[in-house]
Amino acid sequence: MENAARFRESDELLKRALKVTPLGAQTFSKSYRYFPRGNAPLFLEKGKGCRVWDVDGYCFVDYICALGPVTVGYHDERVDSAVIAQLEKGVSFSQPTPLEVTLAEKLTRVLPGAEMVRFVKNGSDATTAAVRLARAHTERDIVLCSGYHGMHDWYISSTTNDAGIPGAISEMTVAFPYNDIAALKALFSQYAGRVACVIMEPIQGEGPRDGYLAELADVVHENGALLIFDEVVSGFRYAIGGASELFGVTPDLAAYGKGIANGLPLSVVVGRRDVMELIAEKAVFISTTFGGETLSIAAALATIEILEKPGVFKTLRDLGNKMLLGLEESISRLKIGGAVATTGLSPHAGVKFEASGGLDYLDLTSVFEQEMINEGILTYGITNLNTSHGEREIEQYVAAAEKAFSAIKKAIDTDTISGILTGAKIEPVFRRN
Ligand SMILES: Cc1ncc(COP(=O)(O)O)c(C=O)c1O
Protein backbone atom coordinates (compact mmCIF):
# COMPACT_ATOMS: atom_id res chain seq x y z
CA MET A 1 0.00 0.00 0.00
CA GLU A 2 1.32 3.47 -0.89
CA ASN A 3 0.95 5.14 2.45
CA ALA A 4 3.12 8.28 2.11
CA ALA A 5 0.13 9.92 0.44
CA ARG A 6 -2.28 8.20 2.78
CA PHE A 7 -0.85 9.91 5.87
CA ARG A 8 -0.25 13.27 4.20
CA GLU A 9 -1.85 15.40 6.96
CA SER A 10 0.17 13.60 9.64
CA ASP A 11 3.39 14.25 7.74
CA GLU A 12 2.52 17.92 7.17
CA LEU A 13 1.68 18.42 10.83
CA LEU A 14 4.91 16.75 11.86
CA LYS A 15 6.89 19.25 9.79
CA ARG A 16 5.13 22.11 11.58
CA ALA A 17 5.44 20.47 14.98
CA LEU A 18 9.17 19.82 14.66
CA LYS A 19 9.79 23.53 14.13
CA VAL A 20 8.25 24.42 17.49
CA THR A 21 8.32 21.29 19.68
CA PRO A 22 11.26 18.97 20.38
CA LEU A 23 10.40 15.54 18.91
CA GLY A 24 7.12 17.03 17.68
CA ALA A 25 5.24 15.77 20.75
CA GLN A 26 4.82 16.59 24.43
CA THR A 27 5.54 13.04 25.58
CA PHE A 28 8.55 10.96 24.49
CA SER A 29 6.53 7.80 23.90
CA LYS A 30 3.97 9.57 21.70
CA SER A 31 6.58 10.94 19.31
CA TYR A 32 6.82 10.03 15.61
CA ARG A 33 10.04 8.17 16.47
CA TYR A 34 8.07 5.29 17.91
CA PHE A 35 5.85 4.71 14.89
CA PRO A 36 6.88 3.61 11.37
CA ARG A 37 6.71 7.13 9.97
CA GLY A 38 5.53 7.32 6.37
CA ASN A 39 3.33 4.33 6.98
CA ALA A 40 1.65 5.42 10.19
CA PRO A 41 -0.67 8.04 11.60
CA LEU A 42 1.27 10.51 13.76
CA PHE A 43 -1.47 12.82 15.01
CA LEU A 44 -4.92 11.91 16.30
CA GLU A 45 -7.96 14.10 16.29
CA LYS A 46 -10.76 12.33 18.12
CA GLY A 47 -11.77 9.11 19.80
CA LYS A 48 -14.87 7.15 20.75
CA GLY A 49 -14.80 4.00 22.86
CA CYS A 50 -11.77 2.03 21.76
CA ARG A 51 -11.48 3.78 18.39
CA VAL A 52 -9.48 6.83 17.38
CA TRP A 53 -9.45 8.89 14.18
CA ASP A 54 -6.26 10.40 12.82
CA VAL A 55 -5.86 13.76 11.08
CA ASP A 56 -6.18 12.08 7.68
CA GLY A 57 -9.59 10.74 8.68
CA TYR A 58 -8.60 7.08 9.18
CA CYS A 59 -10.03 5.09 12.03
CA PHE A 60 -8.00 2.70 14.22
CA VAL A 61 -8.82 0.45 17.13
CA ASP A 62 -6.45 1.82 19.75
CA TYR A 63 -4.57 -0.46 22.14
CA ILE A 64 -2.27 2.24 23.50
CA CYS A 65 -5.12 4.13 25.16
CA ALA A 66 -3.12 7.33 25.62
CA LEU A 67 -0.33 5.31 27.36
CA GLY A 68 -2.80 3.93 29.90
CA PRO A 69 -5.14 6.68 31.09
CA VAL A 70 -8.14 5.72 28.97
CA THR A 71 -9.74 3.02 31.08
CA VAL A 72 -13.44 3.24 30.17
CA GLY A 73 -13.11 4.43 26.58
CA TYR A 74 -12.65 7.67 24.70
CA HIS A 75 -15.45 10.22 24.93
CA ASP A 76 -17.40 8.11 27.39
CA GLU A 77 -20.77 9.76 27.90
CA ARG A 78 -20.94 9.02 31.63
CA VAL A 79 -17.55 10.58 32.31
CA ASP A 80 -17.95 13.41 29.84
CA SER A 81 -21.35 14.47 31.15
CA ALA A 82 -19.91 14.66 34.70
CA VAL A 83 -17.09 16.84 33.35
CA ILE A 84 -19.46 19.07 31.38
CA ALA A 85 -21.77 19.52 34.39
CA GLN A 86 -18.77 20.57 36.48
CA LEU A 87 -17.44 22.82 33.72
CA GLU A 88 -20.63 24.81 34.01
CA LYS A 89 -19.92 25.42 37.70
CA GLY A 90 -16.22 26.25 37.37
CA VAL A 91 -12.84 24.61 36.99
CA SER A 92 -10.42 25.95 39.62
CA PHE A 93 -11.37 27.83 42.79
CA SER A 94 -9.74 29.87 45.56
CA GLN A 95 -10.66 27.33 48.24
CA PRO A 96 -11.20 23.57 48.23
CA THR A 97 -14.46 22.25 46.77
CA PRO A 98 -16.81 19.62 48.22
CA LEU A 99 -15.96 17.46 45.22
CA GLU A 100 -12.40 16.92 46.39
CA VAL A 101 -13.59 15.78 49.82
CA THR A 102 -15.95 13.33 48.12
CA LEU A 103 -13.17 11.89 45.94
CA ALA A 104 -10.71 11.73 48.84
CA GLU A 105 -13.29 9.82 50.90
CA LYS A 106 -13.99 7.54 47.99
CA LEU A 107 -10.32 6.76 47.45
CA THR A 108 -9.85 5.86 51.11
CA ARG A 109 -12.58 3.26 50.58
CA VAL A 110 -11.35 1.79 47.28
CA LEU A 111 -7.53 1.94 47.52
CA PRO A 112 -5.82 -0.49 49.93
CA GLY A 113 -4.01 1.27 52.76
CA ALA A 114 -5.22 4.72 51.73
CA GLU A 115 -5.92 6.27 55.11
CA MET A 116 -5.32 9.72 53.65
CA VAL A 117 -4.81 11.02 50.13
CA ARG A 118 -3.26 14.00 48.38
CA PHE A 119 -4.04 14.97 44.78
CA VAL A 120 -1.38 16.02 42.30
CA LYS A 121 -1.34 15.83 38.51
CA ASN A 122 1.22 13.51 36.90
CA GLY A 123 2.38 10.07 37.97
CA SER A 124 5.82 11.62 38.54
CA ASP A 125 4.34 14.09 41.03
CA ALA A 126 2.79 11.25 42.99
CA THR A 127 5.92 9.06 43.09
CA THR A 128 8.04 12.07 44.08
CA ALA A 129 5.56 13.00 46.80
CA ALA A 130 5.71 9.46 48.19
CA VAL A 131 9.50 9.40 48.21
CA ARG A 132 9.67 12.81 49.92
CA LEU A 133 7.23 11.66 52.58
CA ALA A 134 9.25 8.49 53.17
CA ARG A 135 12.47 10.46 53.52
CA ALA A 136 10.82 12.89 55.93
CA HIS A 137 9.34 10.05 57.98
CA THR A 138 12.52 7.96 58.24
CA GLU A 139 14.98 10.87 58.19
CA ARG A 140 17.06 8.82 55.76
CA ASP A 141 18.15 9.55 52.19
CA ILE A 142 18.70 6.41 50.11
CA VAL A 143 15.94 5.23 47.77
CA LEU A 144 15.88 1.73 46.33
CA CYS A 145 13.77 1.49 43.17
CA SER A 146 12.57 -1.04 40.65
CA GLY A 147 10.69 -0.01 37.53
CA TYR A 148 10.00 3.34 35.93
CA HIS A 149 8.92 6.18 38.18
CA GLY A 150 8.74 9.30 36.04
CA MET A 151 10.71 12.37 35.07
CA HIS A 152 11.85 13.85 38.39
CA ASP A 153 15.52 14.13 39.37
CA TRP A 154 15.57 11.61 42.23
CA TYR A 155 14.56 8.81 39.84
CA ILE A 156 15.66 9.70 36.33
CA SER A 157 19.16 10.49 37.61
CA SER A 158 19.54 6.76 38.29
CA THR A 159 19.07 5.97 34.58
CA THR A 160 21.09 6.72 31.49
CA ASN A 161 18.72 9.64 30.80
CA ASP A 162 20.44 11.71 33.48
CA ALA A 163 21.51 14.77 31.50
CA GLY A 164 20.93 18.01 33.37
CA ILE A 165 20.97 16.44 36.85
CA PRO A 166 23.83 16.94 39.35
CA GLY A 167 25.78 13.73 40.00
CA ALA A 168 25.25 14.00 43.77
CA ILE A 169 21.55 13.32 43.28
CA SER A 170 22.07 10.10 41.35
CA GLU A 171 24.09 8.62 44.22
CA MET A 172 21.00 8.49 46.40
CA THR A 173 18.82 6.28 44.19
CA VAL A 174 19.80 2.69 43.53
CA ALA A 175 17.94 0.29 41.25
CA PHE A 176 17.27 -3.33 42.22
CA PRO A 177 16.05 -6.24 40.05
CA TYR A 178 12.43 -7.41 40.23
CA ASN A 179 11.54 -10.79 41.76
CA ASP A 180 14.95 -11.05 43.41
CA ILE A 181 14.83 -10.85 47.22
CA ALA A 182 18.52 -11.67 47.63
CA ALA A 183 19.52 -8.64 45.55
CA LEU A 184 17.31 -6.41 47.68
CA LYS A 185 18.74 -7.81 50.91
CA ALA A 186 22.26 -7.19 49.62
CA LEU A 187 21.41 -3.53 49.03
CA PHE A 188 19.96 -3.21 52.53
CA SER A 189 23.27 -4.56 53.88
CA GLN A 190 25.30 -2.24 51.69
CA TYR A 191 23.30 0.81 52.76
CA ALA A 192 22.59 -0.34 56.33
CA GLY A 193 20.53 2.19 58.27
CA ARG A 194 20.39 4.61 55.33
CA VAL A 195 17.47 3.40 53.21
CA ALA A 196 14.37 5.59 53.43
CA CYS A 197 12.18 3.54 51.14
CA VAL A 198 11.76 0.91 48.50
CA ILE A 199 9.66 2.16 45.61
CA MET A 200 8.68 -0.32 42.95
CA GLU A 201 6.27 -1.19 40.20
CA PRO A 202 4.64 -4.17 41.88
CA ILE A 203 3.73 -5.78 38.56
CA GLN A 204 6.51 -6.07 36.01
CA GLY A 205 6.57 -8.51 33.10
CA GLU A 206 4.50 -11.58 34.02
CA GLY A 207 4.08 -10.31 37.57
CA PRO A 208 5.45 -11.26 40.99
CA ARG A 209 6.45 -14.83 41.73
CA ASP A 210 4.43 -16.45 44.54
CA GLY A 211 4.95 -14.67 47.85
CA TYR A 212 7.48 -12.16 46.47
CA LEU A 213 5.62 -8.97 47.38
CA ALA A 214 4.83 -10.13 50.94
CA GLU A 215 8.41 -11.24 51.50
CA LEU A 216 9.68 -7.96 50.10
CA ALA A 217 7.40 -5.99 52.42
CA ASP A 218 8.86 -7.90 55.40
CA VAL A 219 12.44 -7.19 54.32
CA VAL A 220 11.69 -3.50 53.87
CA HIS A 221 10.07 -3.19 57.27
CA GLU A 222 12.71 -5.26 59.10
CA ASN A 223 15.18 -2.67 57.84
CA GLY A 224 13.17 0.29 59.10
CA ALA A 225 12.27 1.59 55.64
CA LEU A 226 8.91 2.31 54.05
CA LEU A 227 7.40 0.40 51.14
CA ILE A 228 5.94 2.43 48.27
CA PHE A 229 4.07 0.78 45.43
CA ASP A 230 4.14 2.73 42.20
CA GLU A 231 0.67 1.78 40.95
CA VAL A 232 0.64 4.41 38.21
CA VAL A 233 0.30 1.69 35.56
CA SER A 234 -1.21 -1.15 37.61
CA GLY A 235 -3.83 0.91 39.48
CA PHE A 236 -7.25 1.19 37.82
CA ARG A 237 -6.05 -1.39 35.24
CA TYR A 238 -5.64 -4.79 36.93
CA ALA A 239 -8.02 -3.73 39.67
CA ILE A 240 -8.98 -0.33 41.05
CA GLY A 241 -6.42 -0.87 43.80
CA GLY A 242 -3.85 -2.33 41.40
CA ALA A 243 -1.38 -4.91 42.63
CA SER A 244 -2.09 -4.07 46.27
CA GLU A 245 -5.64 -5.32 45.75
CA LEU A 246 -4.73 -8.16 43.39
CA PHE A 247 -2.01 -9.68 45.57
CA GLY A 248 -3.22 -8.59 49.00
CA VAL A 249 -0.02 -6.77 50.01
CA THR A 250 -0.56 -3.26 51.34
CA PRO A 251 2.33 -0.79 51.07
CA ASP A 252 2.92 2.13 53.44
CA LEU A 253 2.38 4.59 50.61
CA ALA A 254 1.28 4.28 47.01
CA ALA A 255 1.20 6.43 43.90
CA TYR A 256 -1.69 6.19 41.43
CA GLY A 257 -2.19 8.16 38.21
CA LYS A 258 -2.88 7.33 34.58
CA GLY A 259 -6.19 5.40 34.64
CA ILE A 260 -7.87 7.18 37.51
CA ALA A 261 -9.86 9.77 35.51
CA ASN A 262 -10.19 8.25 32.01
CA GLY A 263 -7.64 10.62 30.52
CA LEU A 264 -8.08 13.76 32.57
CA PRO A 265 -4.94 14.74 34.45
CA LEU A 266 -5.01 13.51 38.02
CA SER A 267 -2.68 11.47 40.19
CA VAL A 268 -2.71 10.75 43.89
CA VAL A 269 -0.34 9.77 46.65
CA VAL A 270 -2.07 7.72 49.32
CA GLY A 271 -1.12 5.84 52.44
CA ARG A 272 -0.61 5.64 56.16
CA ARG A 273 -2.18 8.46 58.16
CA ASP A 274 0.91 9.05 60.34
CA VAL A 275 3.08 9.48 57.24
CA MET A 276 0.60 11.51 55.20
CA GLU A 277 0.03 13.83 58.19
CA LEU A 278 3.65 14.98 57.84
CA ILE A 279 2.37 17.24 55.06
CA ALA A 280 0.58 19.19 57.80
CA GLU A 281 2.90 18.53 60.74
CA LYS A 282 6.31 19.04 59.16
CA ALA A 283 5.17 21.02 56.11
CA VAL A 284 6.53 18.27 53.83
CA PHE A 285 5.95 20.24 50.70
CA ILE A 286 3.44 18.52 48.48
CA SER A 287 1.36 21.30 47.05
CA THR A 288 0.30 22.29 43.53
CA THR A 289 -1.91 25.03 42.13
CA PHE A 290 -4.02 22.53 40.23
CA GLY A 291 -4.28 19.69 42.76
CA GLY A 292 -7.95 20.46 43.37
CA GLU A 293 -8.90 21.19 39.75
CA THR A 294 -12.46 20.03 39.53
CA LEU A 295 -12.90 18.61 36.01
CA SER A 296 -10.40 15.83 36.68
CA ILE A 297 -11.97 15.11 40.04
CA ALA A 298 -15.45 14.89 38.50
CA ALA A 299 -14.02 12.59 35.83
CA ALA A 300 -12.35 10.41 38.47
CA LEU A 301 -15.59 9.99 40.43
CA ALA A 302 -17.47 8.99 37.27
CA THR A 303 -14.67 6.66 36.11
CA ILE A 304 -14.45 4.88 39.46
CA GLU A 305 -18.22 4.39 39.48
CA ILE A 306 -17.94 2.55 36.16
CA LEU A 307 -14.89 0.52 37.20
CA GLU A 308 -16.57 -0.50 40.46
CA LYS A 309 -19.31 -2.42 38.65
CA PRO A 310 -19.00 -6.15 39.35
CA GLY A 311 -16.99 -8.14 36.83
CA VAL A 312 -15.32 -5.23 35.03
CA PHE A 313 -11.75 -6.32 35.73
CA LYS A 314 -12.51 -10.01 35.24
CA THR A 315 -13.87 -9.21 31.79
CA LEU A 316 -10.73 -7.22 30.96
CA ARG A 317 -8.49 -10.02 32.21
CA ASP A 318 -10.46 -12.63 30.24
CA LEU A 319 -10.25 -10.56 27.06
CA GLY A 320 -6.51 -10.08 27.56
CA ASN A 321 -6.02 -13.80 28.15
CA LYS A 322 -8.02 -14.61 25.03
CA MET A 323 -5.73 -12.28 23.09
CA LEU A 324 -2.61 -13.88 24.56
CA LEU A 325 -3.86 -17.36 23.69
CA GLY A 326 -4.58 -16.32 20.10
CA LEU A 327 -1.17 -14.70 19.77
CA GLU A 328 0.59 -17.77 21.19
CA GLU A 329 -1.23 -20.04 18.73
CA SER A 330 -0.14 -17.83 15.83
CA ILE A 331 3.45 -17.71 17.06
CA SER A 332 3.67 -21.47 17.29
CA ARG A 333 1.80 -22.05 14.00
CA LEU A 334 4.26 -19.78 12.18
CA LYS A 335 7.25 -21.15 14.14
CA ILE A 336 8.59 -17.71 15.01
CA GLY A 337 8.92 -18.42 18.74
CA GLY A 338 12.64 -17.59 18.75
CA ALA A 339 11.93 -13.97 17.85
CA VAL A 340 8.41 -13.31 19.09
CA ALA A 341 6.93 -14.07 22.50
CA THR A 342 3.91 -13.06 24.50
CA THR A 343 4.67 -10.99 27.57
CA GLY A 344 2.95 -9.29 30.47
CA LEU A 345 0.08 -10.08 32.76
CA SER A 346 -3.38 -9.65 31.27
CA PRO A 347 -4.91 -7.10 30.72
CA HIS A 348 -1.62 -5.24 30.30
CA ALA A 349 0.06 -7.74 28.02
CA GLY A 350 0.90 -8.54 24.42
CA VAL A 351 3.96 -9.42 22.35
CA LYS A 352 7.62 -8.52 22.43
CA PHE A 353 10.30 -9.12 19.85
CA GLU A 354 13.89 -10.33 20.08
CA ALA A 355 16.80 -10.02 17.67
CA SER A 356 16.88 -12.70 15.01
CA GLY A 357 19.76 -13.28 12.58
CA GLY A 358 20.84 -9.87 11.32
CA LEU A 359 17.63 -8.20 12.48
CA ASP A 360 17.27 -6.43 15.81
CA TYR A 361 14.10 -6.24 17.91
CA LEU A 362 13.29 -2.77 16.57
CA ASP A 363 13.25 -4.08 12.98
CA LEU A 364 10.65 -6.65 13.98
CA THR A 365 8.66 -4.28 16.18
CA SER A 366 8.55 -1.76 13.32
CA VAL A 367 7.19 -4.37 10.91
CA PHE A 368 4.62 -5.43 13.51
CA GLU A 369 3.39 -1.87 14.15
CA GLN A 370 3.25 -1.13 10.44
CA GLU A 371 1.29 -4.26 9.57
CA MET A 372 -1.13 -3.71 12.46
CA ILE A 373 -1.71 -0.14 11.26
CA ASN A 374 -2.46 -1.55 7.80
CA GLU A 375 -5.10 -3.67 9.49
CA GLY A 376 -6.58 -0.65 11.29
CA ILE A 377 -4.97 -1.22 14.69
CA LEU A 378 -2.75 1.11 16.70
CA THR A 379 -0.50 -0.83 19.06
CA TYR A 380 3.00 -0.96 20.55
CA GLY A 381 2.77 -4.72 21.10
CA ILE A 382 1.94 -4.46 24.81
CA THR A 383 -1.71 -3.51 24.94
CA ASN A 384 -3.87 -1.47 27.26
CA LEU A 385 -7.46 -2.66 27.16
CA ASN A 386 -10.32 -0.39 28.14
CA THR A 387 -13.85 -1.41 29.01
CA SER A 388 -15.08 -0.68 25.49
CA HIS A 389 -12.82 -3.28 23.86
CA GLY A 390 -14.84 -6.44 23.32
CA GLU A 391 -14.59 -9.96 21.90
CA ARG A 392 -14.93 -8.63 18.37
CA GLU A 393 -11.94 -6.31 18.71
CA ILE A 394 -9.82 -9.02 20.29
CA GLU A 395 -10.62 -11.41 17.45
CA GLN A 396 -9.73 -8.69 14.96
CA TYR A 397 -6.47 -8.06 16.83
CA VAL A 398 -5.47 -11.71 16.78
CA ALA A 399 -6.32 -12.07 13.07
CA ALA A 400 -4.35 -8.91 12.26
CA ALA A 401 -1.41 -10.11 14.36
CA GLU A 402 -1.34 -13.37 12.40
CA LYS A 403 -0.87 -11.33 9.21
CA ALA A 404 1.75 -9.13 10.89
CA PHE A 405 3.56 -12.24 12.14
CA SER A 406 3.57 -13.61 8.57
CA ALA A 407 5.38 -10.45 7.46
CA ILE A 408 7.78 -10.91 10.37
CA LYS A 409 8.35 -14.53 9.38
CA LYS A 410 9.20 -13.39 5.88
CA ALA A 411 11.68 -10.86 7.31
CA ILE A 412 13.24 -13.54 9.52
CA ASP A 413 13.43 -16.10 6.69
CA THR A 414 15.04 -13.62 4.29
CA ASP A 415 17.03 -11.88 7.06
CA THR A 416 15.97 -8.45 5.85
CA ILE A 417 13.18 -5.96 6.31
CA SER A 418 13.93 -4.41 2.96
CA GLY A 419 10.74 -4.43 0.88
CA ILE A 420 8.74 -5.39 4.00
CA LEU A 421 9.10 -2.32 6.20
CA THR A 422 8.08 0.60 4.01
CA GLY A 423 7.77 3.13 6.84
CA ALA A 424 10.68 4.35 8.97
CA LYS A 425 12.26 2.03 11.52
CA ILE A 426 11.16 2.97 15.02
CA GLU A 427 13.55 3.97 17.81
CA PRO A 428 13.76 2.44 21.29
CA VAL A 429 11.20 3.76 23.74
CA PHE A 430 12.85 4.61 27.05
CA ARG A 431 11.49 2.45 29.82
CA ARG A 432 13.71 1.20 32.57
CA ASN A 433 12.89 -1.93 34.53
C1 LIG B 1 4.99 3.08 36.58
C2 LIG B 1 5.04 4.55 36.26
N1 LIG B 1 5.26 5.42 37.24
C3 LIG B 1 5.30 6.74 37.02
C4 LIG B 1 5.10 7.25 35.76
C5 LIG B 1 5.17 8.72 35.52
O1 LIG B 1 3.90 9.20 35.22
P1 LIG B 1 3.73 10.59 34.43
O2 LIG B 1 4.30 10.37 33.06
O3 LIG B 1 2.25 10.81 34.44
O4 LIG B 1 4.48 11.61 35.20
C6 LIG B 1 4.84 6.37 34.69
C7 LIG B 1 4.62 6.89 33.33
O5 LIG B 1 4.66 6.20 32.34
C8 LIG B 1 4.82 4.98 34.94
O6 LIG B 1 4.61 4.10 33.95
Ligand as a Chemical Component Dictionary entry (heavy atoms), coordinates in Angstrom:
data_LIG
# 
_chem_comp.id                   LIG 
_chem_comp.type                 NON-POLYMER 
_chem_comp.pdbx_formal_charge   0 
_chem_comp.three_letter_code    LIG 
# 
loop_
_chem_comp_atom.comp_id 
_chem_comp_atom.atom_id 
_chem_comp_atom.alt_atom_id 
_chem_comp_atom.type_symbol 
_chem_comp_atom.charge 
_chem_comp_atom.model_Cartn_x 
_chem_comp_atom.model_Cartn_y 
_chem_comp_atom.model_Cartn_z 
_chem_comp_atom.pdbx_ordinal 
LIG C1 C1 C 0 4.993 3.085  36.584 1  
LIG C2 C2 C 0 5.038 4.547  36.257 2  
LIG N1 N1 N 0 5.265 5.416  37.241 3  
LIG C3 C3 C 0 5.301 6.742  37.023 4  
LIG C4 C4 C 0 5.101 7.254  35.756 5  
LIG C5 C5 C 0 5.168 8.719  35.516 6  
LIG O1 O1 O 0 3.901 9.199  35.220 7  
LIG P1 P1 P 0 3.730 10.587 34.426 8  
LIG O2 O2 O 0 4.298 10.372 33.063 9  
LIG O3 O3 O 0 2.253 10.809 34.441 10 
LIG O4 O4 O 0 4.481 11.609 35.202 11 
LIG C6 C6 C 0 4.841 6.374  34.690 12 
LIG C7 C7 C 0 4.621 6.891  33.332 13 
LIG O5 O5 O 0 4.664 6.196  32.341 14 
LIG C8 C8 C 0 4.818 4.985  34.939 15 
LIG O6 O6 O 0 4.613 4.103  33.948 16 
# 
loop_
_chem_comp_bond.comp_id 
_chem_comp_bond.atom_id_1 
_chem_comp_bond.atom_id_2 
_chem_comp_bond.value_order 
_chem_comp_bond.pdbx_ordinal 
LIG C1 C2 SING 1  
LIG C2 N1 SING 2  
LIG C2 C8 DOUB 3  
LIG N1 C3 DOUB 4  
LIG C3 C4 SING 5  
LIG C4 C5 SING 6  
LIG C4 C6 DOUB 7  
LIG C5 O1 SING 8  
LIG O1 P1 SING 9  
LIG P1 O2 DOUB 10 
LIG P1 O3 SING 11 
LIG P1 O4 SING 12 
LIG C6 C7 SING 13 
LIG C6 C8 SING 14 
LIG C7 O5 DOUB 15 
LIG C8 O6 SING 16 
# 
